[in-house]
Amino acid sequence: MTSPSTQFVTSRRMNIYEPFHQINTWVEGYHDDECPDVSPLKVIELEEKLFNQSEDALHGALTTSNKYDQEACKPIDKVQRRLAQNRKLHAKAVCEKRPTQQDLYVGGVIDHLPFAGTINSGIAEFEMEYGHWVEEQNRQICELRTALHAHITDKDLQNLVDNSMSHYFDLFRMKATAAKADVFYLTSGMWKTSAERFFLWIGGFRPSELLKVLVPQLDPLTDQQVTQVCNLQQSCQQAEDALSQGMDRLQETLAETVAAGRLGEGNYVPQMTNAVEKLDALVSFVNQADHLRKETLQQMHRILTKHQAARGLLALGEYFQRLRALSSFWASRPHEPA
């Protein structure tokens, strides 16, 4: 039978992220024929609640690449051969008992021998899936561009928009699985190019900043649409601030946990065990950030007409293409002699 104290801790663990679920309710009032005024005060109130709960719950309950496109788009058989080669290298290092820290690179996955042991199969699978995802996104961008120039029927255009939206939702699903396999890998942006990593926020794009990029591409907007987009952007910013502050508090708590006890003794297994338990919170933050990204795309889809939505998705895809291109241009720039 579960003791009352254990039930309390379990309850606290379940409720620690309740504010984040509440934060995302700001999008539920949007409808095609309505223009609600989403009050920033409501989100700020949730933000303050997050701080109050994180102070308690995190201390209480929880304590108890320029070659990117070429690498990511390699056929599966080539990636599998690379994985097999790395396994052989690892087996050789283990057999020879050499204290090597050789880096093995597989489409962005870096494992350090002998500490990592074996390659994370979940991350290797994610990288192959993400490579195919980028290929499909590039194809969809071409379709959207052609469709907008050809003036196809609204029904056909809507199908392209729906497919593009579903494609982004597939990415969020893939990332949720990858976060369980290695949340540090996902939040560090190792699966992204260098320019994309520069703009990374909790494992992806920052919705409010992306709206600033996209809105100028959507003109002309009606007065009602302008008001809706402004409300959406403001609410995104408030929710992002709340998540960012929660991440800062989690980082402080993890640092305190890792540094707990006397340094220099050599035995830090208890501290690592406690820290690993807290990393479930980091996975939750990534999922909440992706939920905000998903909701933002859905709300923009509801605010815009079919043609505006198609132009917005085209602009969004091209923006990410340009960031990947910037990474390649930066890496291949002429270097001044030392």
N, C-alpha and C positions, 0 to 999 in steps of 0.2 A: 504493500500500500504506500502511495506517495505521501511523504510528510508535508505538512502545511508550508514549511519553509521552502521545500523543493517546488511546491506548486506556485509559491510566490515568485521565485526566481524564474520559473518557466513562463509565468504570466508576464513578467517584466520583459523577458526576451521577446515575447510575441508582440508586445505593444510598443517597443522602443521606436519602431519606424512608423507608427500610426500617423504622426504629423505629416510624413511624406505622402501617405495615401490621401490625406486631407488636402494637402497642397494642390494635388492634381484635380480636385473637384472644381477648380476655377474654370475648367474648359467645358463642364457638363451643361452649362446654361446656354451655350451657343447653338443657334438654329439659323437656317437659311434666311428666315424672314424676321429675325430679331437682331437687335443691336444692344446687348446688355452692357451696363457699365460695371466692369469688374473692379471692385475697390481694392487698391493696393493695401489698405489698412487691414483687410482680412488676411492677406498673405503675410503681412508684417506680424500680425498677431500669431499666425502659425509659426513664423520664424522664431518669435520669442518663446513659444511653447517648445519648439525644437531645442533651443538652448537649455531651457529649464529641465527638460527630460534627459537630454544628453549628459548633462552634468551628473544626474542621478544614475541613469540607466547604464551608461558606459562604465562608470566606476563601480556600480553595484552589481547588476545582473550579469553583465558580461565578464566581470572579473571573476565572480563565483564561476631614304636609301635610294640611291639613283638607279639601281638595277631592279627596282621594285616591280615595274610592269613585266619585265622579262622573267623575273623569278616567280612572281605570283601567278602568271598565266602559263607556266609550263604544263605540259600534259601530265596526267596523273602517273603514267608509267615512269617518267623521268624523276618525279618526286619520290616515288617508291624506291627507285634504284638508289637515289641519294640517301634515303632513310636506311636502306640495307647496307650501304657503304659505311654510314656512320655507326651502325650497330657493330660492324666488323672492327672498326677503329676502336670503339669502346671496349669490345671484348679483348682486343690485343693489348690495350692499356691495362686492363684489369689483370690479364694473365702475366704480363711482365711486371706488374706491381710498381709501375712508375708513378711517382707523385705529380702527374701532369695536370695542368689546368687548361688544356687545349680547348679552344672554342670551336664548337661544331655549328655551322650555319646551314639551316635548311629553310630557304625561302623566308627568312626573317626569324626563325626559331634559333635561339642560342642556348646551348647547354654547356655547363662547365664540368669537366671531368676532374676528379672523380666525384664531386659533390652532388651533381644532378643524377648520377647513376644511369638512367635510361631516358630516352627522348619522350617527352609528354605526348602520348598518342592523341589525346584530345585536342591539343594545340596544333599538331601536325594535320589533323583532319580539318580543323578550322581554317588553316592556311590554304589548303587545297580548295575548300568550299568558297573561301573568300576570293581566291583567284578566279574561280568560275563566276562568282558574283560580279566582279569587276568587268569580266568579259561580257556578261549579259547586260550590265548597265550601259556599257559602250554601245551595244547593239540597240538598246532601247532609246538611247539618245539620238542615234541616227534615224530611227523610226519616227520619233517625235518631231525632229527637224523636218524630215520629208513630209510628214502629215500636215504640219502647219503651213508649209509652202504650197502644198497641193490642195489645200482647202477641202479635206475629206468630210464626210458626213459627221454630224454630232455623235451618232451612235458609235461609229468607228473610233472617233477621237476619245470618247468616254472609255472605250475598252483599253486604249493605250494608256490613258491616265490611271485606270484601275490597276492595270498590270504593273505600272511603274510604282504605284503606292504599295502594292503587295510585295514588290521586290525589296523595298526599304524595310518592310515589316519582317521579311525573311532574314534580313541582316540583323535586326534586333533579336530575333530568335537564335540565330547562330551565336551572337555575342553572349547571350545569357548562358548558353551551354559552355562557351569558352571561358567565361568568368568562373564557372565552377571548376574547370580544369586548372586554370592558373590566372587568378584575378590580377596579379602583378603584371603579367604579360599583356593583358588587355588594357589596363590603365596606363601602362608606359607607352603604348602606341607603337610597339615593335612591328605590328602588322600594317602600319601606315608608312607613307613616305616621309622624308624629313620635313618638308614644308607643311604637310598635314599635321604632323606631330606638334609643330609650332603653335597651332591653333587648337590643340586638343584640350578638352574639358571633360573630366571623368569618363574617359574612354570614347569620346565622340565629339561631334560639333556642338557648339553652344547655340541653342535655338534663337535667343534674342539677337545675337550677332549675325546669324545667318539671315534673319528677317531683314536686317539692315542692308544686306547684300541683294536680296531678292526683290524687295518692294520696288526699287527704281525700275526693275525690268518688267513690272506689271502695269505700268501706266497705259491708258487712263483708268483710275479707280473712281468709283462713285463716292460721294461724301459718306454714305453709310459704310462702305467697305473701308474707307480710310479710318473711320472711327473704330471699326471692329479690329482692324490690324493694329492700330495704336494700343487698344486695350489688351490685345493678345501679346504684343511685344512687352508692354509694361508688366503684365502678369508673369510672363516668362522670366523677365529679369528678377522679379521678386522671388520666384520659386528657385531660380538658379542661385541666388544669394543664400537662401536658406540651406540648400544642399551643399554649397561650398563651405559654409560655416560649420555644418555638421561634419564635413570631411576634415576640416582643420581640427576640430575637437577630437575626431577619431585618430588623427595622426599624432596629436599630443598624447592621447591615451596609450597608443601603441608604443610610442617612444618611452613613456614612463614604465610600461610593462617590460619592455626589452631591457631597460636599464635597472630594473628592480634587483634587489640583493646586492651583494658585494662584487664589484668588478675585479677581475684578476684571479678569481678562484678556479676558473676553467670549467666549472660545471654550470651550464646555463640551460639545461633541459627544462626545468620547471618554468622558467621565464618564456622559453619558446613555446611550450605547451599552452600557456595562458594567452600568448600573442596569437597563436594559430586560431584559438577559439574566437578571438575578436575579429578575425578576418572575414567571418561570415557577414559582419557589418559592412565591410568594403564591397562584397558581392552585392549586398542589398542596395548600396549607394549607386553602383553601376546600373543595376536594373531600374532604379528610380529615375536616374538621368535619362536612360533610354526610353522610359515610359513618358517622360516629359517631351523628348524629341518626337516620339510617335504621336502624342496628342497634338503637338504643334503642327505637324504635317496634316493631321486629320482636320484640325480647325481651319487651316488655310484652304484645304480642299472644299470645306463647307462655305467659306466666305467667297471664294472666287467662282467665276463662271467656268465652263468646260475649257474654253480656249485660254483663259487666264491661267487655269490650273496646269494645262499642258505647257504653256510658256514658262511657268514657274518651275515645273519639274525639269524642263529642258535647261533652264538657267542654273538650277541646282546641280544637275549632272555635269554641265560644262564647267561650273566653278570647281568641282572636285577634280575634273580632268586637268584644269589649269594648275591646280596645286601640285598634282603629280608631275606635270610638265615642268613646273618651277623647280621641283626637286632635281629633275634630270639636268636642267639648264645650270643649276647651281653646282652640281657635282662635276659637270663636264666643262666648267668655265676655265679659261686659261689661268694658270698659276704663275705668279711672279716668282722669279728665281730668288732663293733665300740670300 
